[in-house]
Amino acid sequence: MALGNHSTITKFLLLGLSANPHVQALLFVLFLGIYLLTIMGNLMLLLVIRADSRLHTPMYFLLSHLSFVDLCFSSVIVPKMLENLLSQRKTISVEGCLAQVFFVFVTAGTEACLLSGMAYDHYAAICRPLLYGQIMGKQLYKPLVWGSWGLGFLDALINVLPAVNMVFCEAKIIHHYSCEMPSLLPLSCSDISRNLIALLCSTLLHGLGTFLLVFLSYTRIISTILSISSTSGRSEAFTCSAHLTALILYYGSALLRHLMPNSGSPIELIFSVQYTILTPMLNPLICSLKNKEVKGERSLQDSSDLPQLHKGQARWNRLAFIEGRREPGAPESSVRVTPQPRGACACSALHAAPTALQ
């Protein structure tokens, strides 16, 4: 196909979620409310973490970046969606569409890495509590965060750079409320085999790779929780299920959206709404709703019941932290442990003795 046809297509038409004006008005109110909640929830979490020195720990460092990513992720998608819900001309330029695709890859890829890093943090806090300060030291959590951003940008470049050379002909209708690569590829009349390979490889390697770390971490976490003899301790530990549910919803909807054939079906729109709009709103709620540090309540020193882990793994309780009991195989330097605020994301009761940020 001649490249001259590319110049005839300068804009795409985004059909959105509905063509009914009354439904569009309701959707505008609904998604505007979700967007405002997302902005306020994540901004408040960022401000609380910044202002409270007790929260300057590895877990909250990860959580602050997750909140910032959610702010960016939602702002990449929702404002244009709200504009189109009120506009008669629901268009977006080719360049604007590719820019939106780029930032969707950056934010979604970074969020996947951060969520997997938080899952590993939960594993360290629950399964190896007396070594938590060494496992999640500055030599790990800062490279983990900046590596997450780097992988997000790399994922975006791998997918968007080949898309810049795509040729678009007569087809210009996108059966979606935003620009995503699975919706954009069918509109090209040029060879998209390389684009499909890049999308498939990045989705499998990036998405499934980070999901594998989440799966392995929570397999060990669940195994450890089931070995807790204390009923109240087990009840506290199982609050991690909220974070696990958020992970499943995000990874499940994002992977299915990018791996299933594009057809413009309602199920595709549901998957996209879940991981691009609902997840950024739910993350601050899930990560702080049951967290006593964020809510300004009692600290770890006031906890009356910490779980005891058996089966030769880090058998510990409150007295163990105060007296400096040592986990089998732990180096002498890890004996003196000062109780600090717990970690985040509903697993806070088990985040013992985190290392304060310098």
Protein Blocks (a to p, Z undefined) as FASTA:
>chain_A
ZZklmmmpmbdcdebjbfcfklmmmmmmmmmmmmmmmmmmmmmmmmmmmmmmklmcfklm
mmmmmmmmmmmmmmmmmmmmmmmmmpmblcddfklmmmmmmmmmmmmmmmmmmmmmmmmm
mmmmmmmmmlmmmmmgmklmmmmmmmmmmmmmmmmmmmmmmmmmpccdfblcdcbfbdcf
klmmmmpcbdfklmmmmmmmmmmmmmmmmmmmmmmmmmmmmmmmmmpmblklmmmmmmmm
mmmmmmmmmmmmmmmmmmpccehiaklmmmmmmmmmmmmmmmmmmmmmmpmklnopacfk
lpcbdcddeehiapacfklmmnopacehiafklmpccdddddeehilmmmghiacdZZ
